[in-house]
C-alpha cells in the first residue's frame, strides 16, 4: 500500500491544496498494482465526494478537522495493513510517519516541505521525525536549503518537486466572463491577508502607490483574498491617501478570479516568505508580467528581466520605481508575459509534475514492492 496523509486538498484555494491535488492525481496515475489511500485531515466528505470519479484508483477519506479519528485511522492502518511507502504531506504530520515506521520497519516514509513551515528549527517529535524520514520532498530548492540548515537534514535525501498548474485549469473551456468594471492600469495581488502572514507584501505595494500614481495617474490596485489582517490594510490605504485606488475584493469564485488575472496589466506580490509561489504560475498562464521579491522560492519561478522583475523586500525606492517603469511600458509587459507563459509550458505542467513524481516513487519504493506491483500489473494484463 501507498499511504498519503494530507492537510487540506479539495476544500480551499491555495498553493498547498493545489500541490496536494497534484499528488493525488499523480498517485492515481502511478503504475503498479498498489492499494493507494489518501487521508485528508481538514476536508469534509462534501469536498471529497465529487472527486472520486476523477480518481478511481485512490481511496479518499476526509476527516473534517476531527483530529482523533484521523490519527486513530493512521495508527490502525499501521497495525493492520502492510504499508510500502507513506507520503507525509506536512511537517506537522511527520511524527505519524515515524510511528508507522516503528510499527513496520520495512516501510519508507517521506515528508513534504513547502516553505516557512520547514525554514525554522523544529524541535521535539516533529524535528526528530523529520530528521529520521527516509526522504524529503521539497517544493523548491530554497526551501530545501533552508530546511537543511535549520534542521540538520541530509541534502542527498531531498527530492525537488515544484508545484504546477492543475490539469483542470489547463484543459477546461473558459466560460465568458464580463470585463472588469474597474478601469485604468491595473495591478493585481492574490493572497491571504492574515496576521500571521504579513510577509506577503501587499502593504508594501499600498505604500508604494502614492509615488506610482504621480507618474501613472490611472493606476488601480486589486487585492483578491481576505483574512484577519484585512482591516489593517484598509486603514493603511486610507492613511496613504490611496483608498480610492485599492480595491479589496475578498475571496472570489473561480470565474471572477480568472477575470482578475485576464484583465490586470501587472501581477505583483513582493512577498518575503513564499516557498514557491503558486500564484506566479497562474499569472504566467494568463501571460502577465510579474513583480516579485528577490526572496524565498520566488526567484526559482520568476526570472528577473525575462518573465518579470525581482525587487528587494521592503525596498521603499526599488518597488515604486519598478512598478512605475512597467506600468508605463506596455511592450515590456507583453514580452515578459509571453516569456513567462513559455516558461510555464516548458516547466510547470502536470506532465512535468508527474514525471518528477514517478522518478521519486521508483527511487524510494522498496525494491520488493516495485517488483510485486509490476508483476501484478503484468499478470492482470
C-alpha positions in Angstrom: 0.0 0.0 0.0 1.0 3.6 -0.6 -0.5 5.9 2.1 -0.7 9.7 1.8 -1.5 12.0 4.6 -2.6 15.5 3.6 -3.8 18.6 5.4 -6.2 20.2 3.0 -6.8 19.2 -0.6 -10.1 19.8 -2.2 -11.8 22.2 0.2 -9.9 25.5 -0.4 -7.9 27.5 -2.9 -4.2 27.9 -2.4 -0.7 26.6 -3.3 -0.6 23.7 -0.8 -4.1 22.4 -1.7 -3.1 22.6 -5.4 0.0 20.7 -4.6 -1.9 18.1 -2.7 -4.4 17.7 -5.6 -1.5 17.1 -8.0 -0.1 14.5 -5.6 -3.5 12.8 -5.7 -3.7 12.7 -9.5 -0.1 11.6 -9.9 -0.6 8.9 -7.3 -3.8 7.8 -9.0 -1.9 7.5 -12.3 1.1 5.8 -10.9 1.8 2.4 -12.4 1.7 -0.7 -10.2 -0.9 -2.8 -8.5 -0.7 -0.9 -5.2 -3.6 -0.1 -2.9 -3.4 3.7 -2.6 -5.1 5.6 0.1 -5.2 9.3 0.9 -6.3 10.6 4.3 -7.2 14.3 4.3 -7.3 15.9 7.8 -9.4 19.1 7.2 -11.5 18.4 4.1 -15.2 17.3 4.6 -17.0 14.5 2.8 -18.7 17.1 0.7 -15.3 18.3 -0.6 -14.0 14.8 -1.4 -17.1 13.1 -2.8 -17.2 14.8 -6.2 -13.6 13.9 -6.9 -13.9 10.1 -6.5 -14.9 9.6 -10.2 -11.8 11.6 -11.3 -9.5 9.5 -9.1 -10.9 5.9 -9.3 -7.7 4.2 -8.1 -7.5 6.2 -4.8 -9.2 5.5 -1.6 -10.1 9.0 -0.4 -11.1 9.7 3.2 -11.9 13.0 4.7 -11.9 13.8 8.5 -13.4 17.3 8.6 -10.8 18.6 11.2 -11.5 15.7 13.6 -8.0 15.1 14.8 -8.6 12.0 16.9 -10.3 9.9 14.2 -7.6 11.0 11.7 -4.8 9.8 14.0 -6.6 6.7 15.0 -7.1 5.7 11.4 -3.4 6.2 10.6 -2.4 4.0 13.5 -5.0 1.4 12.8 -3.6 1.1 9.2 -0.1 0.7 10.7 -1.3 -2.2 12.8 -3.5 -4.0 10.2 -2.2 -3.2 6.7 1.2 -3.7 5.0 2.3 -0.2 4.0 5.2 0.1 1.5 5.5 3.8 1.5 3.9 6.8 3.3 3.8 10.3 1.9 3.5 12.7 4.8 2.0 15.9 3.4 3.1 18.3 6.2 5.8 18.6 8.8 3.1 18.6 11.5 2.2 15.0 10.5 5.8 13.8 10.4 5.5 12.1 13.8 2.8 9.9 12.3 5.3 8.7 9.6 7.9 8.0 12.3 5.3 6.0 14.3 4.3 4.0 11.3 8.0 3.2 10.8 8.2 1.8 14.3 5.3 -0.5 13.6 6.6 -1.6 10.2 10.4 -1.2 9.9 10.4 -2.0 6.2 8.1 0.9 5.5 9.7 4.0 4.0 8.2 7.4 4.7 8.9 10.8 3.1 7.9 14.3 4.4 6.8 17.0 2.0 8.1 20.5 2.9 6.8 23.8 1.4 8.1 27.0 2.9 8.3 28.7 6.3 6.9 25.5 7.9 10.4 24.0 7.4 12.6 27.1 7.4 12.8 27.2 11.2 14.3 24.7 13.6 11.7 22.1 14.5 12.1 20.7 18.0 10.6 17.8 19.8 8.9 14.9 18.0 8.4 16.9 14.8 12.1 17.6 14.4 13.0 14.1 15.3 10.5 12.6 12.8 11.7 15.0 10.0 15.3 14.2 10.5 14.7 10.5 10.6 12.5 10.4 7.4 13.7 8.1 4.7 13.4 11.0 2.2 12.1 14.6 1.9 10.2 16.1 -1.0 10.7 19.9 -1.3 8.7 22.3 -3.4 11.7 24.5 -4.1 15.5 24.4 -3.8 15.4 27.4 -1.5 13.1 25.6 1.0 15.4 22.5 0.8 18.5 24.6 1.6 16.7 26.4 4.5 15.4 23.1 5.9 18.9 21.5 5.7 20.5 24.5 7.5 17.7 24.8 10.2 17.2 21.1 10.9 20.4 19.3 10.0 18.8 17.3 7.2 20.9 15.3 4.8 20.8 17.1 1.4 21.2 13.9 -0.5 17.8 12.6 0.8 15.9 15.6 -0.6 14.0 15.5 -3.9 12.8 18.6 -5.7 9.2 18.5 -6.9 8.0 22.0 -7.9 4.3 22.9 -8.0 2.5 23.0 -11.3 -0.8 24.1 -12.8 -3.6 21.6 -12.2 -4.8 19.7 -15.2 -8.4 21.0 -14.8 -7.1 24.6 -15.2 -5.0 23.7 -18.2 -7.8 21.9 -20.1 -11.1 23.5 -19.1 -13.1 25.5 -21.6 -13.2 29.1 -20.2 -16.7 30.4 -20.0 -17.2 34.1 -21.0 -16.6 36.5 -18.1 -17.7 40.1 -18.2 -14.9 42.7 -18.3 -14.0 44.4 -15.0 -15.9 47.5 -14.1 -12.6 49.0 -12.7 -10.7 50.9 -15.4 -7.2 52.0 -15.6 -3.7 50.4 -15.3 -4.5 47.5 -13.0 -2.1 45.9 -10.6 -3.2 42.5 -9.1 -2.3 40.6 -5.9 -3.8 37.3 -4.9 -3.1 36.0 -1.4 -4.3 35.6 2.1 -4.3 38.7 4.3 -3.7 37.1 7.7 -1.9 38.5 10.7 0.5 35.5 10.7 1.4 36.1 7.0 2.3 39.8 6.9 5.3 39.0 4.8 3.1 38.8 1.6 4.0 42.4 0.8 0.5 43.8 0.0 1.2 46.6 2.5 4.4 47.4 0.7 2.5 47.9 -2.6 0.0 50.1 -0.9 2.8 52.3 0.5 4.3 52.5 -3.0 1.1 53.6 -4.7 1.3 57.3 -4.0 4.6 57.6 -5.8 3.5 55.3 -8.6 0.3 57.4 -9.1 2.3 60.6 -9.6 3.5 59.2 -13.0 0.7 56.7 -13.6 -2.5 58.7 -12.7 -4.9 55.9 -13.6 -3.2 53.2 -11.6 -5.6 50.9 -9.7 -4.7 48.0 -7.3 -6.9 44.9 -7.0 -6.4 42.6 -4.0 -8.0 39.2 -4.1 -8.2 37.4 -0.7 -9.1 38.1 2.8 -8.2 37.3 6.4 -7.6 38.6 9.8 -5.3 41.4 8.6 -7.7 42.9 6.1 -8.7 45.8 8.2 -5.1 46.9 8.8 -4.6 47.0 5.0 -7.7 49.1 4.5 -6.6 51.5 7.2 -3.1 51.7 5.6 -4.7 52.5 2.2 -6.7 55.3 3.8 -3.7 56.8 5.6 -1.6 56.7 2.4 -4.4 58.6 0.6 -5.0 55.8 -2.0 -8.1 54.2 -0.7 -10.0 55.0 -3.9 -7.3 53.2 -5.9 -7.1 50.0 -3.7 -10.0 47.5 -4.3 -10.2 44.7 -1.7 -12.3 42.1 -3.5 -12.1 39.4 -0.7 -12.4 35.8 -1.7 -13.9 35.4 -5.1 -15.3 32.5 -7.2 -13.2 30.8 -10.0 -14.7 32.8 -12.8 -14.1 36.1 -11.0 -10.5 35.1 -10.2 -9.9 34.3 -13.9 -11.3 37.7 -14.9 -8.9 39.4 -12.5 -5.9 37.6 -14.0 -7.1 38.3 -17.5 -7.9 42.0 -17.0 -4.9 43.0 -14.9 -1.9 44.7 -16.5 0.7 43.6 -14.0 0.8 40.9 -11.3 2.6 41.9 -8.1 3.4 40.0 -4.9 6.6 41.2 -3.3 6.5 38.5 -0.6 9.4 37.6 1.7 8.0 34.2 2.6 7.0 32.2 -0.5 8.3 28.7 -0.6 7.3 28.6 -4.2 4.5 31.0 -5.2 1.7 29.1 -7.0 0.0 32.4 -7.9 3.0 33.3 -10.1 2.1 30.2 -12.2 -1.4 31.5 -12.5 -0.2 34.9 -13.7 2.1 33.2 -16.2 -0.8 31.2 -17.5 -2.5 34.5 -18.4 0.7 35.9 -19.9 1.2 38.6 -17.3 4.5 40.2 -16.3 5.3 39.7 -12.6 6.9 41.8 -9.9 8.0 39.6 -7.0 10.5 39.8 -4.2 14.0 38.5 -4.5 13.3 36.2 -1.6 12.3 32.7 -0.8 11.4 30.4 -3.7 10.1 33.2 -6.0 13.4 33.6 -8.0 13.2 29.9 -9.0 9.8 30.7 -10.7 10.1 34.3 -11.8 13.3 35.0 -13.9 14.4 38.6 -13.3 14.4 40.6 -16.5 12.8 37.8 -18.5 9.4 37.0 -17.1 9.2 39.8 -14.6 11.2 41.8 -12.1 12.6 40.9 -8.7 12.9 43.6 -6.0 14.4 43.5 -2.6 11.7 43.0 0.0 10.9 46.3 1.8 13.0 48.5 -0.5 11.0 51.7 -0.5 12.6 53.1 -3.6 13.0 50.0 -5.8 9.4 48.8 -5.6 7.6 52.0 -6.7 10.2 52.6 -9.4 9.8 49.1 -10.8 6.0 49.3 -10.7 6.1 52.7 -12.4 8.5 51.5 -15.1 6.4 48.5 -16.0 3.1 50.4 -15.8 4.4 52.8 -18.4 5.9 50.2 -20.7 3.2 48.0 -22.2 5.5 46.4 -24.7 7.9 45.2 -22.0 5.0 43.8 -20.1 3.8 41.9 -23.1 7.3 40.5 -23.8 7.7 39.4 -20.1 4.2 37.9 -20.1 4.9 35.9 -23.2 8.2 34.7 -21.8 6.5 33.7 -18.6 3.9 31.7 -20.4 6.6 29.9 -22.4 8.4 29.1 -19.1 5.2 27.8 -17.6 4.5 25.4 -20.6 8.1 24.2 -20.6 8.5 23.5 -16.8 5.3 23.6 -14.8 2.6 21.5 -16.3 1.0 18.3 -14.8 3.1 16.2 -17.2 6.3 17.7 -15.7 5.0 17.1 -12.2 4.0 13.5 -12.9 7.4 12.7 -14.5 9.2 14.0 -11.4 6.8 12.3 -9.0 7.2 9.0 -10.8 11.0 9.3 -10.6 10.7 9.8 -6.8 8.4 6.8 -6.4 10.6 4.5 -8.4 13.6 5.5 -6.3 12.0 5.4 -2.9 9.6 2.5 -3.0 11.2 -0.7 -1.6 12.6 -2.8 -4.5 10.5 -5.8 -3.5 7.3 -3.7 -3.5 8.1 -2.4 -7.0 8.7 -5.9 -8.3 5.5 -7.1 -6.8 3.5 -4.2 -8.2 4.9 -4.6 -11.7 4.4 -8.4 -11.6 0.7 -8.0 -10.6 0.2 -5.5 -13.4 1.7 -7.9 -16.0 -0.4 -10.8 -14.6 -3.6 -8.7 -14.9 -2.7 -7.8 -18.5 
